[in-house]
Amino acid sequence: MSAGSAVNDRILATLDALARRPPELPWGVRELAEDLGLSRSTVHRTLHALTERDLATQTVNATYVCGPRLRVLADRLHRSHPLLGQAGPLAEELARACDATILMSLYEPARREGFVALSAIPEGPVRYRLDPGTVIPLHAGAAGRALLTELGPDTLARLDLVAHTPDTVTDPAELERLLHQARQDGVTISIGQHVALAAGVATPFHAAGLLGAISATRPRHETRRADLERFAPLVRETALKVSSLTAPAHPPTPEQGHALPAGPATTEDGGSATVRIERLLSALASSAPLPLGGRALARVLQGNPATAARLLDAALATGLATTHKEHAVAGPLLLRWAAVLGPLRSIAPIVFPALQGLAQQTGETIGLAEYDAATQMARMTAVVPGSKPIHYDLPPGSEVPLAAGAAGKAILAFLPDDTLSDLPLVKYTDRTPLHRATIKRDLAQVRDRGWAVGDGERIPDGYGIAVPYFAQRTVAGSITATIPRHRADEIDIDTVRNQLSAAALSITHLLSV
């Protein structure tokens, strides 16, 4: 193995350990070194490099957890990958039809096991539940055996046939007979073979270069075999729909609204293995098919063809990537990380340290506003109080009007022009702008300078300075410093604005894939 390949393998193994570890159980360097079979100095260097790219985070106790960049990439995969972004509604529909827990499980060849990629659980007092990321044994349970029906006899021969319950079939000949029957029937039925009190039916599918299974499972005590046979056609129909899912087309950028303000050009270390792995992760998370080699792949990873080829080989070997239609796409390992980490409901937890830093720097109250394009509304999702004796106290969770106040105008300025036309103009104070022409001129100034000011427009005695941040070249929210109006003349606006702009640019880089 070449030195470059060994470095790639170490980085990927470290990322895997971080992704599968709950944040409440951070890794110590010694513990992680023992888990990976590496020296402490090697693991420390790897973690340091990952922390510099926000792929890992060092805690106050000098332990390590999954970093915010990895959370962002997992969230992007939930939005872009057909099996995570589009299969959910199909699973929920099947859950209602069968009054059963629906799992979509995927096969991970490198570990010869399945895992839960997503679940849909109907309401009820007693329900079967397996969290995303949970291991699914291939020989026990409906989902695992459905996966096994699509694999050759060599896979069965290499399995450790552990008895999970008294009903688990561990005899290879009997398992082969059951697999043969399931292939003929098109479904697998299991009663109490993985979880003693569960009964389920499953069918396999192939999609996006991956092998998976859709299963419907209910509590055993309230489920007859006839119920599972009745669910079977519905499960097969859903699996067929899932197998036909494709990634959405990638729109040109910017996706909507006005272009983001020009920032300083970034200079990347093209020779860093960590940087190249981050580029590969970003490309796979966006669900854009990658070339399998040559100069085209080298351009994406910004390395020479040989270096790019070694990295892709490592990704394919670990399951981080897989091949589909003569391209490289997200593999089962990457989807497992995304399943464990889950989608981001809000960016507040991953940017809160930056907000705290701003509040310390400025001494003022710092607020994070997040914009929801689906509802065309913004909300203040995080607030860090200022450190000065008299500072403004903002309520977190409040709605942020787009046409009044710094936080909203910083967002509205970069939305499509017709957004203002559809907004109701509400008078919050005597200073609230109520004429669209006046607001339009103000928004043009915000776009030109890249920041917004609000002087008592939404809060009578509040003065705000806000800077927008972006994701995928589309405005995603704003960061605001809110100051009591009676102190507004005392602050250095340029300094505060520059501090906000630096933080907003950092968040934009973090969120962009």
Secondary structure, DSSP 8 states (H G I E B T S, - for coil): --HHHHHHHHHHHHHHHHHHS-TTS-B-HHHHHHHHT--HHHHHHHHHHHHHTTSEEE-TTS-EEE-HHHHHHHHHHHHHSHHHHTHHHHHHHHHHHHTSEEEEEEEETTTTEEEEEEEE----SS-----TT-EE-SSSSHHHHHHHTTS-HHHHHHS----SSTT----HHHHHHHHHHHHHHS-EEEESSSSTTEEEEEEEEEETTEEEEEEEEEEGGG--HHHHHHHHHHHHHHHHHHHT--------SS-SSS-----------TT-HHHHHHHHHHHHHTT--B-SSHHHHHHHHTS-HHHHHHHHHHHHHHTSEEEETTEEEE-HHHHHHHHHH---S-SHHHHHHHHHHHHHHH-SEEEEEEEETTTTEEEEEEEE--SSSS-----TT-EE-SSSSHHHHHHHTTS-THHHHHS-----STT----HHHHHHHHHHHHHHS-EEEESSSSTTEEEEEEEEEETTEEEEEEEEEEEGGGGGGS-HHHHHHHHHHHHHHHHHHH--
